[in-house]
């Protein structure tokens, strides 16, 4: 089992920045990809960014050039640096870990972009 705990959400003005963190515990060596998803009110959950165990990253078109996913292996933590935030980035952000036969989700952290 893998447990995920997100942190770092909050209220930020348009154009501002936030860094989300996802702390992982448990059988982390079974994880082959980790991702950040988001779900805005009345919308489906969508993949924002992901990073594989080999370090390859991918991004949704809507966040390319503004968001960056990274990890610090020694801290078992994955980050999402979010810059140039827009009101449409407002959502609950969830951390996800995929393993061979299962996946784990965090409880989410809320990001609100508003003036």
C-alpha positions as a Markdown table, in Angstrom:
| # | Residue | x | y | z |
|---|---|---|---|---|
| 1 | Unk | 0.0 | 0.0 | 0.0 |
| 2 | Unk | 1.0 | 3.6 | -0.7 |
| 3 | Unk | -0.3 | 6.6 | 1.2 |
| 4 | Unk | -0.3 | 10.1 | -0.3 |
| 5 | Unk | -0.7 | 13.4 | 1.5 |
| 6 | Unk | -1.0 | 16.6 | -0.4 |
| 7 | Unk | -0.2 | 20.1 | 0.9 |
| 8 | Unk | 0.4 | 23.6 | -0.3 |
| 9 | Unk | -2.9 | 24.7 | -1.7 |
| 10 | Unk | -4.5 | 28.0 | -0.9 |
| 11 | Unk | -5.8 | 31.3 | -2.3 |
| 12 | Unk | -3.6 | 33.1 | -4.8 |
| 13 | Unk | -4.1 | 36.1 | -7.1 |
| 14 | Unk | -4.0 | 35.6 | -10.9 |
| 15 | Unk | -0.4 | 35.6 | -12.0 |
| 16 | Unk | 0.8 | 34.2 | -8.7 |
| 17 | Unk | 2.5 | 31.0 | -7.9 |
| 18 | Unk | 2.0 | 28.0 | -5.6 |
| 19 | Unk | 4.0 | 24.8 | -4.9 |
| 20 | Unk | 2.1 | 21.7 | -4.1 |
| 21 | Unk | 3.7 | 18.8 | -2.3 |
| 22 | Unk | 2.8 | 15.1 | -2.2 |
| 23 | Unk | 4.4 | 13.1 | 0.5 |
| 24 | Unk | 4.4 | 9.4 | -0.1 |
| 25 | Unk | 4.8 | 6.6 | 2.4 |
| 26 | Unk | 4.5 | 2.8 | 2.2 |
| 27 | Unk | 5.6 | 0.6 | -0.6 |
| 28 | Unk | 6.9 | 3.4 | -2.7 |
| 29 | Unk | 9.2 | 1.1 | -4.7 |
| 30 | Unk | 6.2 | -0.4 | -6.4 |
| 31 | Unk | 5.2 | 3.0 | -8.0 |
| 32 | Unk | 5.9 | 3.4 | -11.7 |
| 33 | Unk | 4.3 | 6.8 | -12.3 |
| 34 | Unk | 3.0 | 9.6 | -10.1 |
| 35 | Unk | 0.7 | 12.3 | -11.3 |
| 36 | Unk | -1.2 | 15.4 | -10.3 |
| 37 | Unk | -4.8 | 15.6 | -11.2 |
| 38 | Unk | -7.4 | 18.3 | -10.6 |
| 39 | Unk | -11.1 | 18.6 | -10.4 |
| 40 | Unk | -12.9 | 21.9 | -10.8 |
| 41 | Unk | -16.6 | 22.2 | -9.7 |
| 42 | Unk | -19.0 | 20.3 | -11.9 |
| 43 | Unk | -16.1 | 19.1 | -14.1 |
| 44 | Unk | -14.4 | 15.8 | -14.5 |
| 45 | Unk | -11.1 | 15.1 | -12.9 |
| 46 | Unk | -8.2 | 15.7 | -15.3 |
| 47 | Unk | -4.6 | 14.8 | -15.5 |
| 48 | Unk | -2.4 | 17.9 | -15.1 |
| 49 | Unk | 1.1 | 16.4 | -14.9 |
| 50 | Unk | 2.9 | 13.2 | -14.4 |
| 51 | Unk | 6.4 | 11.8 | -13.7 |
| 52 | Unk | 7.6 | 8.3 | -14.3 |
| 53 | Unk | 10.0 | 6.3 | -12.1 |
| 54 | Unk | 12.6 | 7.0 | -14.7 |
| 55 | Unk | 12.0 | 10.8 | -14.4 |
| 56 | Unk | 10.1 | 11.4 | -17.7 |
| 57 | Unk | 7.5 | 14.1 | -17.4 |
| 58 | Unk | 4.3 | 15.0 | -19.3 |
| 59 | Unk | 1.8 | 17.9 | -19.0 |
| 60 | Unk | -1.7 | 18.8 | -20.1 |
| 61 | Unk | -1.6 | 21.4 | -22.8 |
| 62 | Unk | -3.4 | 23.8 | -20.6 |
| 63 | Unk | -0.5 | 24.0 | -18.1 |
| 64 | Unk | 2.5 | 23.5 | -20.4 |
| 65 | Unk | 5.1 | 26.2 | -19.8 |
| 66 | Unk | 3.5 | 27.3 | -16.5 |
| 67 | Unk | 3.6 | 24.1 | -14.3 |
| 68 | Unk | 6.5 | 21.9 | -13.5 |
| 69 | Unk | 6.4 | 18.5 | -11.8 |
| 70 | Unk | 9.4 | 17.3 | -9.9 |
| 71 | Unk | 10.4 | 14.9 | -7.2 |
| 72 | Unk | 13.0 | 14.5 | -4.4 |
| 73 | Unk | 13.6 | 10.9 | -3.9 |
| 74 | Unk | 15.4 | 11.3 | -0.6 |
| 75 | Unk | 12.2 | 12.9 | 0.7 |
| 76 | Unk | 9.8 | 10.6 | -1.0 |
| 77 | Unk | 8.0 | 13.7 | -2.2 |
| 78 | Unk | 6.6 | 14.9 | -5.5 |
| 79 | Unk | 6.0 | 18.6 | -6.2 |
| 80 | Unk | 4.0 | 20.6 | -8.6 |
| 81 | Unk | 5.3 | 24.1 | -9.1 |
| 82 | Unk | 2.5 | 26.3 | -10.5 |
| 83 | Unk | 3.3 | 29.7 | -12.0 |
| 84 | Unk | 1.3 | 32.3 | -13.8 |
| 85 | Unk | -1.8 | 30.9 | -12.3 |
| 86 | Unk | -5.2 | 31.7 | -13.9 |
| 87 | Unk | -8.7 | 31.6 | -12.5 |
| 88 | Unk | -9.4 | 28.5 | -14.6 |
| 89 | Unk | -6.7 | 26.7 | -12.6 |
| 90 | Unk | -9.0 | 26.8 | -9.6 |
| 91 | Unk | -9.7 | 23.2 | -8.5 |
| 92 | Unk | -9.0 | 20.6 | -5.9 |
| 93 | Unk | -5.6 | 19.0 | -6.8 |
| 94 | Unk | -5.0 | 15.3 | -6.1 |
| 95 | Unk | -1.9 | 13.3 | -6.1 |
| 96 | Unk | -2.0 | 9.9 | -7.7 |
| 97 | Unk | 0.4 | 6.9 | -7.6 |
| 98 | Unk | 0.1 | 4.1 | -10.1 |
| 99 | Unk | 1.4 | 0.6 | -9.4 |
| 100 | Unk | 1.2 | -2.6 | -11.3 |
| 101 | Unk | -2.1 | -3.8 | -9.9 |
| 102 | Unk | -3.5 | -0.8 | -8.1 |
| 103 | Unk | -3.4 | 3.0 | -7.6 |
| 104 | Unk | -3.6 | 5.3 | -4.7 |
| 105 | Unk | -5.1 | 8.8 | -4.3 |
| 106 | Unk | -4.5 | 11.5 | -1.8 |
| 107 | Unk | -7.4 | 13.5 | -0.3 |
| 108 | Unk | -6.6 | 16.6 | -2.3 |
| 109 | Unk | -5.6 | 20.2 | -1.7 |
| 110 | Unk | -7.7 | 23.1 | -2.8 |
| 111 | Unk | -6.3 | 25.8 | -5.0 |
| 112 | Unk | -8.3 | 29.0 | -5.6 |
| 113 | Unk | -7.0 | 31.6 | -8.0 |
| 114 | Unk | -9.0 | 34.8 | -7.5 |
| 115 | Unk | -8.4 | 38.5 | -7.1 |
